[in-house]
């Protein structure tokens, strides 16, 4: 697969996934908050805090996505690989945090997040550590 050969392609793909995820946090902020914290539906203040946090998370994810998409234009391949290495490590940190929160705070983390972030992490690290790329 061509996408597995180029750090620049993976950076673009990861960036688009982050932008899409960030937009989802804006569009579905209430649904996500209620899904993760079902008791918040009966507490307007808790629901408002949850919505505010989803908006900030969405903005952060969109920002990261834009940086990743723009980083694929780095003219030095090793620079693109370093950004990809950092994003791969970051995806595993997001995954580990999701597992920690899920097990320790009775939060319902969406299964798509538990699947998506380790896949992006593995793909990023795999391509970032390859010596020869097409």
N, C-alpha and C positions, 0 to 999 in steps of 0.2 A: 504494500500500500504506500502510495506517495506521501501521505500525511505522516507516516512514521519515519520518513527520511530527512526531514528538514526542521531544524529548530524554529525557523521563521514561520513555517506553516503551523506548527503546534502553538506558537505564541499567538498567532491570529485566531486559531480555533479556541484556545483557552480564553482569550479576550472576549470573543463573541459569546461564549458560554457565561462568563461573568457579567457581561452587559445584559444578557437575557435574564439571568438570575436576579440581577439588581432591579430590572424593570418589573419582574414578577413580584418582588417585595413591595414595590409601589402599588401595582395594580391589585394584588391580592392581600394587602397588608392585614385587613380585618380577618379574612378567612385563615391566613397563616397564624395570626395571633390566637384566634379561638381554637384552632386545631392543636396548637402547641400547649396552650393554657386554657382548657375548657372552662374552668371556673371564672375566667375573666369576663365571660359574657354577663354574669350577674353583678359584676363590680365595674361600673363605668370608669372609675379612676384607674384601675388596673388595666382595663382595656385601652384607655388612652395612652398610658405609659407604653404598653405593648406596641401600639400603632406608631408612636414616636420612634421607638427603637427600630421597628421594621423600616421606617422611612430612612433613618440614618444608615442602617445596614444596606439598604438598597443603593443609597448614594455612594457609600464606600465601595460596594461591588462594581457599580458602574465606573467609578474612578479607576479601580484596579483594572477593569476590563479595557478601558481606554488606554491606559499605560501599556498593557500587554499588546494590544493591537498596534500601537505606535512603535513599540520596541521591536517589532519584526522588521522594521526598516533600518535597524542598526547596521551600518556598513561592515563592521567587523564581526565575522561569524562567532568568534569567541565571546563577544559582548552579548549577542543574542542567546548563546548557550548559557551564559551566567545568569541572565534574566530568567531564562527558562528553568534553570536549576533553582533559583530563588522561589519562583512560583510553584515548582513541584514540592519543595519543602513546605511552603505556605499552605498548599492544598492538604498536605498530611497534618499540619497543625490544625487547620479547620476541622478535618475529620476527627482527630483526637479530641478536640474540644467538644464536638458534637456528641461523641461517645461518652465523654466525662459528664457533660450536662445531662444527657439522657439517663445515665445510670445513677447519678447522685442527686438529681433534682426533680425526678418524675416529670420530665418534659417529653412530649411526643415530637421527636425530630422526624421530619418527613423522610421516608425511606429513599426517595430520590437523592437527597443530600448524602445519605449514608452510602449510596452507591456511586454517585457522581464524583465526589471529591477524591476518594482513593484511586479511581480510574484516571482522573486527570493528573494526579500526583505520580502514579506509575508511568503514564505516558510521557509526562514532562521529564521525569528523571531518566527514563530510558533514552529519549532523544538527546537530552542535554549531555549525557555521559558517553554518547557514541563518538568514536574518533573520526570516522569518515561519514560525511553526509552528502546526499545527492542534491 
